[in-house]
Amino acid sequence: MTNKHKNRFFKDIFDFVMDSCKASKIKTLSLLVVITIALITGIIVAIRTHDNYNISNNFGVVDISSNEVNSSTFFTRLLSMLLVFVVLLGSSYNNYTFIIGIIFIGYRAYLLGLNICLMIVFYGFSGVIVSVVVAFPCQLLTLLVLATFFITMSKTFCDYRSFGGCKIPRQKTKIILTALVCLLLLCIIESILLALFSAKIILVI
């Protein structure tokens, strides 16, 4: 594939995703509002109730005793992403199940805000480095990829029920593969950053 064809391929994907989000304005706006509210709620809850938490027992924060990001931590984070991916894929099938996906994404956003703050509170400077430089941007991008995938698949399923045809199944395959590649790349980038900063803790949500 030449650079021209590659650029065309990525442009077609980007245009398709943007068109899907624009065509599903209510769903897209609802999802963004839920993510924002859930993220802020998690931060507020962590600030107000951090004394009630034991970080070693809190879901999502994992200590790395060897001070090395190994294959186990990589696949643990990737598996967490894939589980959410599968739930969102099933929830995007129709409007009745769409609410399940919204709740699931909202809960993940809540955990992100909660655990990021707890990491900073309990681990100080190292928590700030891992949270602000690595975990938060990578996990936020992951959340946006999952949300975009959710909206796009919902629109595609809707089109399939309305129009059918052979084009829609090919679109679904491209969307799924593109989203999976993006998640894998984000997980790899996060692992590299964690290794570079010699992280002693990681975030898995």
C-alpha positions in Angstrom: 0.0 0.0 0.0 1.5 3.3 -1.1 1.6 6.4 1.2 -1.1 8.0 -1.0 -3.4 4.9 -0.5 -2.6 4.8 3.2 -3.5 8.5 3.6 -6.7 7.9 1.7 -7.6 4.9 3.8 -7.2 6.8 7.1 -9.0 9.8 5.7 -11.9 7.6 4.7 -12.1 6.1 8.2 -11.9 9.5 9.8 -14.6 10.9 7.6 -16.8 7.9 8.2 -16.4 8.2 12.0 -17.1 11.9 11.9 -20.2 11.5 9.7 -21.5 8.8 12.1 -21.0 11.0 15.1 -22.7 13.9 13.4 -25.6 11.7 12.3 -26.0 10.5 15.9 -25.8 13.9 17.6 -28.1 13.1 20.5 -26.3 9.9 21.3 -22.9 11.5 20.9 -23.8 14.5 23.1 -25.4 12.2 25.7 -22.3 10.0 25.9 -20.0 13.0 26.2 -22.1 14.5 29.0 -22.1 11.1 30.9 -18.3 10.8 30.5 -17.7 14.3 31.8 -20.1 14.0 34.7 -18.8 10.6 35.7 -15.2 11.7 35.5 -15.7 14.7 37.6 -17.8 12.7 40.1 -15.0 10.2 40.5 -12.5 13.0 41.2 -14.8 14.6 43.8 -15.5 11.3 45.5 -11.8 10.5 45.7 -11.0 14.0 47.2 -13.7 13.8 49.8 -13.5 10.1 50.8 -9.9 9.1 50.2 -9.4 8.3 53.9 -11.9 5.5 53.5 -9.9 3.8 50.8 -7.1 1.3 51.0 -5.2 1.7 47.7 -4.0 -1.9 47.7 -7.5 -3.2 47.7 -9.0 -0.6 45.3 -10.0 -1.9 41.9 -7.8 -0.6 39.2 -4.6 0.3 40.9 -1.9 -2.4 40.8 1.5 -2.3 42.6 4.5 -3.5 40.6 6.8 -5.0 43.2 9.6 -5.7 40.7 9.5 -2.1 39.4 9.2 -3.5 35.9 6.3 -3.4 33.5 6.1 -7.0 32.3 4.0 -8.9 29.9 1.5 -9.8 32.6 0.6 -6.1 33.3 0.4 -5.4 29.6 -2.1 -8.2 28.9 -4.1 -7.4 32.1 -4.7 -3.8 30.8 -5.4 -5.1 27.2 -7.9 -7.7 28.6 -9.6 -4.9 30.5 -10.0 -2.9 27.3 -11.2 -5.9 25.3 -13.9 -6.8 27.9 -15.3 -3.2 27.7 -15.0 -3.5 23.9 -17.1 -6.6 23.8 -19.8 -5.2 26.1 -20.0 -2.0 23.9 -20.2 -4.1 20.8 -23.2 -6.0 22.1 -24.8 -2.8 23.5 -24.6 -1.0 20.2 -27.0 -3.4 18.6 -30.2 -1.3 19.1 -31.5 1.7 21.1 -32.8 -0.6 23.9 -29.3 -1.9 24.7 -27.6 1.4 24.0 -28.3 2.6 27.6 -26.2 -0.4 28.9 -23.2 0.8 27.0 -23.7 4.4 28.3 -23.8 3.1 31.9 -20.7 1.0 31.3 -18.7 3.8 29.8 -19.9 6.2 32.5 -18.7 3.7 35.2 -15.3 3.4 33.5 -15.0 7.2 33.4 -16.0 7.3 37.1 -13.3 4.8 37.9 -10.7 6.7 35.9 -11.4 9.9 37.9 -11.5 8.1 41.2 -8.3 6.0 40.8 -6.3 8.8 39.2 -6.9 11.0 42.3 -6.2 8.0 44.7 -2.9 7.3 43.0 -1.9 10.9 43.5 -3.0 11.0 47.1 -1.5 7.7 48.2 1.7 7.7 46.1 2.7 11.4 46.0 5.2 12.4 43.4 5.4 9.0 41.7 1.6 8.9 41.6 1.5 12.3 40.0 4.0 11.2 37.3 2.2 8.0 36.5 -1.2 9.6 36.6 -0.7 12.9 34.9 2.0 11.9 32.3 1.0 8.3 31.5 -2.2 6.9 32.9 -4.7 9.7 32.5 -3.9 10.8 28.9 -3.7 7.1 27.8 -6.8 6.0 29.6 -8.7 9.1 28.5 -7.8 8.4 24.8 -8.8 4.8 25.3 -12.2 6.0 26.7 -12.7 8.2 23.7 -11.8 5.4 21.3 -14.3 3.1 23.0 -17.0 5.8 22.9 -16.3 6.6 19.3 -16.5 2.9 18.4 -19.7 2.6 20.4 -21.4 5.5 18.5 -20.1 4.4 15.1 -21.2 0.8 15.6 -24.6 1.9 16.8 -25.1 4.0 13.7 -23.9 1.1 11.5 -26.3 -1.4 13.1 -29.1 1.2 12.6 -28.2 1.6 8.9 -28.1 -2.2 8.5 -31.6 -2.6 9.9 -32.8 0.2 7.7 -31.0 -0.5 4.4 -29.2 -3.9 4.6 -27.0 -4.7 1.7 -23.4 -6.1 1.5 -21.7 -2.8 2.2 -22.7 -2.6 5.9 -21.1 -5.9 7.0 -17.8 -4.7 5.5 -18.1 -1.4 7.3 -18.7 -3.3 10.6 -15.5 -5.4 10.0 -13.4 -2.3 9.3 -14.8 -0.4 12.3 -14.1 -3.4 14.6 -10.6 -4.0 13.3 -9.7 -0.3 13.4 -10.9 0.1 17.0 -8.9 -3.0 18.1 -5.8 -1.7 16.4 -6.2 1.6 18.2 -6.7 0.0 21.6 -3.6 -2.3 21.0 -1.5 0.7 20.1 -2.6 2.7 23.1 -1.8 -0.2 25.4 1.6 -0.6 23.8 2.3 3.2 24.1 1.2 3.2 27.7 3.5 0.2 28.5 6.5 1.9 26.9 5.8 5.1 28.9 5.4 3.2 32.1 8.7 1.5 31.5 10.5 4.7 30.6 9.3 6.4 33.8 10.1 3.2 35.9 6.6 3.1 37.2 6.0 1.3 40.5 2.2 1.4 40.0 -0.1 1.0 37.1 -3.8 1.7 36.5 -6.1 -1.1 35.2 -9.7 -0.2 34.8 
